């Protein structure tokens, strides 16, 4: 247990109850520990490992690129094969007017970049976000996240940010001619995978158009196929002005991006120039991994299986201790009633060889966000462990 000991001594922690689980290797739907056991993964690195662990096409893409070159120049100066191919494939796979992509290092950086872009394009300063939203932990992303408990100790944050209630059309009058942008998660993640009602997003987009505000959709979690579409906004009949992505687009490596029309995006290149700049954004090694991931998601038929896999989860996870299940596709939140009980269940599942997690703000919800590649047999195996634990406790 020397590595675990060093982990707690030398590596900064984010909670007082980190597991310190010692990882040996990971492959497919499983993580293998140094304890000699394998663990079925229902979390996928918190929605990051879209194609499971160490997918051969992703690993090969990384190896091939590593043999050619790594970092050669700061973002936006040199044409490099994989970053260009990734941006082109994204443009081909998304609806108009989305056509041009800015590659960055993380979802949080992409959020910050998107906010700057909206302010630069509109010339406005006010931002409207949503209560209980989560967009990341950089100062900009934290400023537009909607949980005060997680923000209070880090103020002052960005000024002129107001918050409205998700799925409440009565709040639309707070979006005005002074609003630069409205930013929201298409499916609210930390709040328990809350899905927009009916035509809510259509009405929201209409309100933004009426007052000249840009609509930014945060698809960092549902993006890259997790809901059965490449991006979840495709279920709801709209296209955002700015699209933000991250997590699952990398296939297990750190990446983020924001995407818009050429007219909007080009405003970052002048008055002033270098409106956003990043040294390692568009890194060729990361882009190779992301391009391989996107290509596999688009060509493999995995998205066509998502609906059936969601139904299987919902059919199997029926128990008196399960209050309800939120979410869409392979991002599901299982309500177990209390944070204390959910944490207990998660720990006991780990003891039995299943990795589950909890939602950031709503700890009473058990997170299920497995790789898209998970099999029906693995789903059945994992759900049996959850039900066994619920029966025990």
VOLOVO-887045 format. One record per atom (N, C-alpha, C): residue in one letter; x, y, z. Coordinates in steps of 0.001 Angstrom, whole numbers, plus 500000, padded with zeros to 6 digits. Atoms other than C-alpha are relative to their C-alpha. Layout:
BEGIN
aXYZ ...
This chain:
BEGIN
x500818498793500000 x500000500000500000 x500863501273500000 x499097498858499993 x503026502288499573 x499500501122499083 x500481498986500926 x501498504051496561 x498829500766500603 x501132499333499366 x498277504793498462 x500473500964501082 x499434499142498961 x500308506179501356 x500576501280499394 x499421498838500672 x502251508465498995 x498925500883499372 x501126499267500583 x498985509470497307 x499440501006501001 x500564499114498989 x497643510930500535 x501025500993500545 x498971499096499484 x500978512489501525 x500351501084498993 x499413499093500980 x502062514114498258 x499028500608498984 x500923499503501030 x498996514591496031 x498840500734500656 x501071499187499414 x496509517377496824 x498659499295499857 x501304500660499974 x493064516093497752 x498878501032499850 x501160499119500138 x489640517554496997 x498926499725501040 x500915500312498905 x487755515840499841 x500806499340501117 x499377500695498878 x488521514228503179 x499705498500499962 x500365501419500041 x487200510866502015 x500321499350498653 x499580500638501251 x489051509993498793 x500276498516500233 x499854501450499846 x489139506243498197 x501464499563500007 x498613500413500094 x492808506037497310 x500171498629499373 x499954501301500677 x492050502948495219 x501216499931499083 x498772500141500769 x495292501703493666 x499720499293498677 x500321500494501332 x494913501204489910 x501219499313499383 x498959500733500716 x496961498592488052 x499886500227498500 x500251499770501417 x495387498850484584 x498496500127499801 x501426499889500326 x492061499494482859 x499805499609498548 x500270500484501353 x490544497862479806 x498513499758499840 x501417500211500254 x487068497900478286 x499135500633501076 x500908499512498956 x484433498228481013 x500544499766501402 x499459500396498697 x486791497223483829 x501260500785500365 x498772499472499416 x489412498808486078 x500569498911500898 x499341501054499227 x491913496392487598 x500860500641501085 x499273499445498880 x493324497116491040 x501272499234500298 x498794500686499556 x496677496302492533 x499691498935501042 x500430501053499087 x494675494128494926 x499695498688499269 x500220501215500773 x494328491605492080 x498569499801499549 x501416500118500372 x490598492232491582 x499676500904498810 x500489499135501061 x488689493673488633 x498666500601500430 x501174499245499584 x485949496248489005 x499250500493498756 x500848499540501097 x483088496843486579 x499730501495500185 x500034498541499907 x482982500568485806 x498686500560499457 x501262499350500378 x479557502254485789 x500130501524499992 x499811498558499895 x481110505751485965 x500768500575498802 x499207499588501171 x483566505955483016 x500768501292500254 x499204498812499699 x485796508497484733 x499161501252500074 x501001498927499986 x482707510694485308 x499728500468498570 x500467499752501377 x481446510495481707 x501130500289499012 x498875499640500862 x484949510862480224 x500423498889499046 x499515501110500820 x485753507392478876 x498881499466499100 x501120500311500886 x483211507289476065 x500077498589499440 x499815501315500629 x484657504143474473 x500604498984500963 x499421500897499015 x485665502473477715 x501478500296500195 x498595499804499660 x489221502064478932 x500915499387498948 x498944500474500908 x492186501760476578 x499430499406498714 x500565500468501269 x490102501384473427 x501127499915498971 x498841500179500899 x492510500003470797 x500137501075498935 x499898498973501029 x491657502608468166 x500514501316500581 x499515498792499332 x492270505424470640 x501477499850500347 x498612500245499624 x495495503895471935 x500912500031498774 x499193500007501227 x496790503310468387 x500170501405499422 x499916498623500501 x495966506883467379 x501020500803500798 x499044499302499144 x497955508182470346 x501424499544499686 x498667500528500305 x500906505890469586 x500517500537498671 x499576499544501320 x501004506867465915 x500393501477500023 x499680498574499941 x500926510573466713 x501271500239500812 x498816499821499144 x503553510246469456 x501291499734499236 x498813500318500793 x505951508806466918 x500307501074498954 x499789498933500989 x505508511837464616 x500486501285500666 x499616498807499267 x505561514877466905 x498995500236501121 x500872499595498900 x504155516209470167 x499719501498499849 x500263498571500086 x503777519906470956 x501048500675499109 x499062499294500873 x505293522103468244 x499841501522500029 x500214498546499998 x503709525558468625 x498717500313500772 x501214499586499293 x501133527494470640 x498803499914499058 x501231500206500761 x497520527176469531 x499821501028498876 x500454499120501063 x496431528572466218 x501057500504499031 x498936499503500869 x499775529074464474 x500351499025498875 x499607500992500998 x500634525828462677 x498821499098499647 x500989501000500425 x498419523490460650 x500555498614500317 x499573501332499587 x498688520048462237 x498881499004499665 x500953500935500598 x496999516964460814 x498810499665500895 x501102500493499171 x494951515676463748 x499093501107500544 x500909498923499599 x493665518976465168 x499102500476498864 x500795499569501156 x492552520016461674 x498934498962499662 x500960501072500316 x490915516628461030 x498880499955501019 x501019499994498950 x489096516795464374 x499004501131499789 x500888498850500199 x487698520277463710 x499134499825498757 x500783500228501218 x486625519314460200 x498900498972500244 x500993501041499735 x484858516156461414 x498884500522500897 x501028499388499163 x483062518142464109 x499061500867499162 x500829499149500862 x481849520621461488 x499071499163499132 x500806500873500848 x480618517792459268 x498906499290500788 x500925500792499191 x478823516089462162 x498965500834500747 x500919499127499275 x476980519121463564 x499216500882499031 x500839499191500892 x474174521252462124 x500484501442499894 x499743498572500150 x474530524793460792 x499262500756501101 x498823499303500516 x475512527372461841 x501308499600500686 x498754500438499365 x478083525435463918 x500975499553498921 x499089500326501095 x481136525307461693 x501473500120500350 x498596499765499698 x484340526302463455 x500236499765501492 x499744500471498641 x485941524938466641 x501282500592500553 x498820499565499268 x488361526369469176 x500342498897501001 x499573501102499141 x490273523527470871 x500756500533501219 x499352499567498764 x491310524001474511 x500342498774500851 x499469501071499156 x492521521931477467 x498966499283500860 x500992500591499101 x489347521244479446 x498637500613499740 x501343499450500103 x485612521771479641 x499893501349500684 x500069498733499269 x486066524535482210 x500625501131499189 x499391498968500836 x488445526434479923 x499099500334498817 x500923499761501112 x485955525998477092 x498835500880500438 x501052499136499473 x483260527550479284 x500497501438500075 x499449498644499911 x485502530537480025 x500143500639498625 x499848499479501355 x486298530916476334 x498670500371499370 x501320499730500589 x482624530754475370 x499386501273500576 x500514498777499379 x481706533488477861 x500683501227499419 x499261498897500611 x484453535743476488 x499518500246498575 x500458499875501386 x483282535032472952 x498649500701499935 x501330499377499997 x479683535968473775 x500078501485500324 x499834498588499654 x480749539225475413 x500627500773498838 x499301499325501098 x483085540069472544 x499074500214498811 x500858499903501182 x480505539384469835 x498838500971500221 x501187499171499752 x477526541115471483 x500342501395500498 x499659498719499392 x479403543951473164 x499263500245501299 x500767499887498759 x477294543270476243 x500755499350501162 x499270500459498819 x478305542425479820 x499218499009500860 x500801500822499094 x475409540623481518 x499916498550499513 x500107501432500282 x475236536827481705 x498859499425500830 x501068500699499295 x472228534709482621 x500335498513500036 x499753501433499830 x472821531228484021 x498851499393500801 x501108500739499381 x470768528681485965 x500334499525501407 x499860500522498651 x470256527725489566 x500338498509499932 x499557501403499906 x471913524410490474 x500798499528498786 x499165500382501149 x473993524482487282 x501427499752500455 x498572500211499744 x477585523275487175 x500735500069498675 x499255499817501242 x480077524407484552 x501508499866500170 x498579500136499785 x483482523823486135 x500487500846501157 x499478499355498797 x485808525327488730 x501045501074499757 x499226498783500207 x487902528000487040 x499140501179500450 x500774498875499475 x486851531461488190 x498806500356499105 x501116499692500895 x484756532091485085 x498910498956500066 x500981501083499964 x483078528692485091 x499277499939501344 x500609499997498675 x482477528873488837 x499014501157500137 x500877498824499930 x480921532327488409 x498620499721499431 x501299500285500619 x478169530908486192 x499412498681500477 x500575501193499382 x477656527756488263 x499046500439501102 x501125499492499219 x474522527918490364 x499845499474501404 x500093500484498634 x475364526432493764 x500866500870500895 x499275499018499199 x476323529067496316 x500955499356501000 x499133500679499040 x477803526566498773 x501391499758499426 x498725500296500657 x480523525709496256 x500735501267499560 x499425498758500512 x481169529378495401 x500395500988501090 x499947498928498995 x480938531352498622 x501424500376500404 x498662499732499473 x484540531012499790 x500968500547498945 x499100499563501066 x485956532071496408 x499598501348499400 x500386498673500479 x484189535384495934 x501077501026500347 x500892499591501088 x484505537918494420 x500243499215498706 x499952500661501298 x483698536172491150 x499552500997498931 x500428499086501063 x482506537595487826 x498755500777500411 x501212499216499726 x480025540455488254 x498974499827498891 x501065499916501012 x476755540879486374 x499575498625499485 x500517501328500315 x475744537213486457 x498734499791500825 x501250500284499293 x472137536395487337 x499565498572499699 x500383501409500102 x470434533049487788 x498488499850499928 x501413500312500130 x467073531726486671 x499790498508500241 x500334501377499645 x465289528444487344 x499829499143498749 x500098500955501107 x465672525478484973 x498549499551499830 x501353500434500360 x462401524571483192 x498894500953500447 x500995499015499584 x460653527747484436 x499940501132498982 x500131498993501043 x459445529870481517 x499678501383500552 x500334498709499398 x458287532603483902 x501233500860500255 x498767499254499768 x461939533595484360 x500571500629498728 x499445499520501265 x462430534467480695 x500099501517499934 x499954498534500064 x461742538155481346 x501294500562500585 x498704499571499475 x465119538284483110 x501075499982498922 x499111499979501162 x466743537758479700 x499627501224499173 x500349498707500583 x466920541264478216 x501001500424498931 x499099499420500997 x468612543483475633 x501387500298500559 x498688499824499377 x471476543825478123 x500745498672500147 x499431501326499793 x472122540074478174 x500929499617498853 x499055500482501021 x475245538920476323 x499688498568499622 x500250501415500270 x474432535241476693 x499210499358501117 x500620500914499044 x472346532625478399 x500774498693499898 x499213501227500010 x474400529597479415 x499311498949500860 x500594501086499227 x472967526263480495 x500489498657499512 x499778501391500361 x473632522564480541 x498733499496499322 x501182500552500662 x471315520891478051 x499290499026500935 x500511500845498915 x470868518253480773 x500800500366501242 x499288499554498805 x471699519545484253 x500655498816500700 x499237501141499501 x474443517274485602 x500060499882501502 x499783500080498557 x475380518044489207 x498688500018500776 x501309499923499344 x471712518676490028 x499236498689499947 x500674501298500043 x470820515061489249 x499480499613498631 x500347500348501378 x470664514741485438 x498550500393499668 x501337499480500278 x467585516933484999 x499864500324498511 x500238499867501439 x466131516924481466 x499025501146499758 x500939498907500270 x464409519982479920 x498616499502499619 x501386500350500310 x460631519872479648 x499681500277498534 x500640499803501302 x458937519470476261 x500739500971499081 x499416499023500928 x459627522574474164 x500688501150500739 x499368498954499187 x461413524519476932 x501180500634499282 x498811499449500655 x464661524883474974 x499634500788498742 x500458499249501184 x462793526006471844 x499555501397500412 x500477498708499511 x461105528765473833 x501144500858500529 x498842499269499499 x464382529709475504 x500809500588498850 x499249499505501164 x466161530003472160 x499247501160499338 x500798498931500589 x463319532127470839 x500158501294500792 x499840498813499165 x463625534486473803 x501379500628499776 x498660499489500259 x467376534815473217 x500041500750498673 x500020499349501316 x466782535656469559 x499254501321500055 x500792498772499891 x464165538264470507 x500806501164500561 x499245498915499341 x466625540213472658 x501447500099499511 x498656499943500548 x469818539488470706 x501074499388500876 x499034500703499144 x471458537302473361 x500409498686499335 x499545501286500518 x473550534266472424 x499642498884500968 x500290501168499179 x472577530824473674 x501216499080499982 x498877500918499837 x475495528758475007 x499491498724500645 x500374501286499412 x474843525066475588 x501244499255500449 x498922500786499406 x477163523138477885 x499666498527499799 x500193501426500297 x477372519607476475 x501216499192500472 x498785500654499529 x480482518641478442 x499721498566500451 x500322501370499583 x478745515600479963 x499227499203498946 x500772500839500929 x476105514473477448 x500595499877498611 x499441500015501344 x478227515189474368 x500736498720499649 x499327501163500587 x479817512573472137 x499221498703500226 x500810501202500139 x476901510185472043 x499325499460501230 x500473500593498759 x475949509663475663 x498479499885500082 x501462500081499968 x472232510306475045 x499412499354498745 x500481500609501235 x472020508509471704 x500095500909498794 x499660499035501052 x472765511635469669 x501418500496500290 x498648499521499757 x476215513131469180 x499997501046501110 x500220499030498934 x475023516084471287 x498530499978500372 x501377500204499539 x471894516050473397 x499041501072499516 x500916498985500510 x470516519326471995 x499247499511498769 x500649500524501196 x469652517300468879 x498663499324500306 x501289500570499592 x466789515729470856 x498920501070500131 x500929498980499534 x465182519095471555 x499683501085498987 x500470499131501072 x464784520863468220 x500645501364499907 x499299498712500104 x467326523676468568 x501463499775499662 x498546499990500166 x470909524555467707 x500511501202500777 x499496498862499239 x472932526727470112 x500821500943499133 x499082499072500666 x474872529806469072 x501447499609500282 x498671500484499606 x477888528447470971 x499814498652500685 x500051501349499443 x478409524769471787 x501292499717500748 x498838500319499177 x480739523701474607 x500061498494500229 x499828501447499815 x482189520198474884 x501281499719500766 x498823500404499240 x484791518286476879 x499847498538500396 x500124501347499424 x485030515105478999 x500104498891498963 x500030501180500854 x483957512282476652 x500564500184498613 x499462499799501348 x485355513903473508 x501448499545499894 x498584500328500047 x488893512910474492 x500316498529500007 x499731501422499923 x488517509164474892 x500889499628501172 x499202500283498821 x490276509400478245 x501180500926500200 x498936499004499827 x492637512341477769 x499361501379500178 x500601498701499676 x492123515988478862 x499839500896498778 x500288499172501173 x490437518164476244 x498694500744500218 x501256499264500036 x487724520739475731 x499944500778498703 x500137499202501221 x486362522861472902 x498728500821500077 x501254499289500226 x483837525510472039 x499875500268498508 x500284500029501438 x482198525748468647 x498916501025499687 x501000499001500374 x480229528439466819 x500039500222498495 x499937499609501409 x479627530085463465 x501297500747499762 x498781499267500331 x482540531647461643 x499848501480500356 x500226498577499706 x480994535112462037 x500251500308501475 x499826499765498563 x480893534807465819 x501435499714500429 x498685500423499515 x484182532948466330 x501117500935499564 x498916499157500505 x486269535312464211 x500199501274500807 x499826498787499195 x485668538149466676 x501098499837501042 x498903500207499047 x488282536558468968 x501371500289499388 x498709499836500687 x490993537204466358 x500389501462499783 x499670498590500230 x490853541012466331 x499338500880501064 x500572498937499143 x490185544108468420 x499621499562501404 x498585500230500242 x492064542855470374 x500253498635499363 x499577501319500446 x493905540017468692 x500244499133501241 x499791500939498895 x494466536911470824 x498894500123501050 x501140499893499087 x490973537200472310 x499905498834500961 x499757501119499092 x491587533763473743 x501265499326499507 x498758500631500404 x494952532065473772 x500316498866500973 x499688501170499185 x496135528692475030 x501229499325499413 x498782500642500496 x499532527014474774 x499713498592499490 x500132501415500330 x498445523384474750 x498651499626499382 x501238500305500710 x494938523647473280 x500307499539498587 x499716500526501328 x494816521634470068 x501254499163499941 x498817500855499975 x497755519499471192 x499795498797499081 x500219501055500998 x498288516912468414 x499757498614500597 x500222501294499354 x498463513937470775 x498561499885500502 x501372499975499484 x495169514911472435 x499009499986498835 x500894499949501156 x493568515715469078 x499906498656499297 x500016501337500607 x494560512298467736 x499059499086500754 x500894500808499170 x492789510629470642 x498547500413499795 x501359499491500154 x489735512849470268 x499433499690498618 x500451500307501358 x489537512369466498 x499637498522499874 x500297501434500043 x489701508576466906 x498715499686500748 x501224500201499219 x486983508748469560 x498776500439499214 x501134499472500759 x484678510913467455 x499681499113498799 x500189500833501180 x485191508773464352 x499310498678500380 x500589501263499557 x484354505586466284 x498555500190500456 x501373499722499556 x481270507131467899 x499071500173498800 x500832499735501173 x479985508266464497 x499798498770499125 x500031501101500975 x480752505064462592 x499641498633500578 x500116501340499398 x480350502204465087 x498580499523500241 x501368500379499647 x476600502267465704 x499739500002501494 x500176499982498546 x477139502706469455 x498856500911500432 x501088499094499620 x474729505641469578 x498636499359499795 x501266500681500261 x471996503423468136 x499616499038501118 x500249500954498912 x472340501130471160 x499634500682501315 x500152499299498730 x471995503820473821 x498586499880500553 x501392500032499532 x468188503862474000 x499655498645500612 x500277501345499502 x467985500095474455 x500735499737501318 x499243500185498758 x470699500146477135 x499371500800501140 x500705499229498968 x468882502923479007 x498768499237500479 x501196500753499623 x465689500865478944 x500347498811500891 x499582501143499191 x467572497869480344 x500313500442501423 x499734499471498663 x468884499928483253 x498693500267500752 x501256499633499342 x465393501222483998 x499159498769500336 x500745501233499727 x463873497742483773 x500586499233501185 x499336500782498956 x466455496212486104 x500024500714501347 x499848499263498743 x466795498973488695 x498642500411500571 x501296499797499337 x463410498590490340 x500121499419501407 x499834500424498607 x463488498441494130 x499287501013500901 x500685499057499101 x461520499951497050 x500880501147500479 x499104498951499523 x464609501953498068 x500407500985498900 x499744499077501115 x464889503572494611 x498778500879499817 x501131499070500058 x462697506680494629 x499624500341498560 x500214499691501414 x463108507606490963 x501343499965499293 x498778499954500796 x465654507634488124 x499881501155499013 x499942498869500928 x466480510902486335 x500962499693498864 x498977500040501032 x468374511382483119 x499512499493498666 x500299500426501360 x468551510311479522 x501193499215499468 x498929500796500584 x470533507650477678 x500849499341501066 x499072500588499038 x473623506525479552 x500559501057500945 x499708499109498871 x473596509379482040 x498762500004500890 x501145500251499136 x471242508235484781 x500357500290501454 x499824499685498585 x470821509392488383 x498918499269500791 x500904500869499242 x469271506899490808 x499812500583501399 x500290499338498730 x467590508556493800 x499821498963501107 x500058500940498873 x468287506577496999 x499550500670501293 x500664499388498857 x466744509115499352 x500842500897500876 x499159499165499135 x469681510484501341 x501461499875499592 x498577500059500323 x473351511372500800 x500742498922500784 x499311500971499157 x474452509183503694 x499790498580499478 x500290501352500486 x472724506117502302 x500654499757498637 x499395500140501326 x473964506743498764 x501497499734500104 x498568500225499808 x477577506995499935 x500269498602500534 x499860501350499446 x477122503780501906 x499830498948498908 x500247500936501102 x475707501998498846 x501183499996499032 x498869499913500927 x478533503259496623 x501213499245500539 x498864500688499389 x481148501976499065 x499802498485499987 x500271501437499962 x479474498589499396 x500053499394498596 x499902500471501386 x479167498265495600 x501466499807499611 x498569500119500280 x482917498888495336 x500558498737500646 x499562501225499321 x483495496111497877 x499649498756499187 x500486501136500777 x481535493818495563 x500461500025498547 x499431499978501340 x483406494865492407 x499285500869498995 x500698499082500903 x481227497638490975 x500326501439500378 x499698498586499765 x482268501289490606 x498786500841499636 x501047498992500207 x479445503792491033 x500438501259500751 x499604498732499390 x479564507417492190 x498745500744500399 x501151499215499604 x477266510205493307 x500040501337499275 x500098498703500669 x476082513552491938 x500594501089500885 x499246498984499274 x478067516630492937 x499140500787500985 x500841499198499131 x475215518745494343 x498962499144500737 x501084500819499448 x472579516085494944 x500541498617500334 x499317501237499625 x474412513361496832 x499055498837500262 x500946501111499857 x471223511367497291 x499830499213498705 x500082500675501290 x471521510443493601 x501278499218499721 x498895500863500405 x473743507544492574 x500229500185498502 x499674499751501401 x475520508310489290 x500233498695499249 x499712501081500934 x475404505815486438 x500301500633498647 x499582499425501289 x477386506962483384 x501089499115499409 x498998500963500464 x479125503902481930 x500518500340498597 x499568499833501392 x481103503721478687 x498875499623499036 x500995500365501010 x478957503611475553 x500184498557499548 x499670501350500448 x480670500293474826 x499542498915500968 x500408501002499015 x479236498575477904 x498994499035499369 x500897501018500568 x477457495321477041 x498754499829500868 x501221500267499228 x473977494274478106 x500283499037501147 x499632500954498943 x475542491419480065 x500677500730501162 x499331499233498952 x477723493898481963 x499017500890500745 x501052499213499346 x474734496135482638 x499238499125500988 x500744500934499135 x472849493147484048 x500827499617501222 x499094500368498906 x475866492121486149 x500088501116501039 x499872498880499081 x476276495596487643 x498715500321500738 x501281499711499357 x472582496151488319 x499674498959501076 x500202501042498984 x472460492827490182 x500774500342501271 x499220499606498821 x475228494083492477 x499297501129500755 x500720498899499346 x473305497313493155 x498796499481500778 x501200500541499337 x470127495377493976 x500384499135501202 x499530500803498861 x472051492952496200 x500371500909501167 x499600499062498937 x473495495896498144 x498771500643500622 x501234499399499465 x470072497529498472 x499248499010500896 x500662501038499189 x468705494231499829 x500720499768501333 x499199500213498785 x471533493985502374 x499849501112501014 x499926498824499116 x471309497495503796 x498649500716500107 
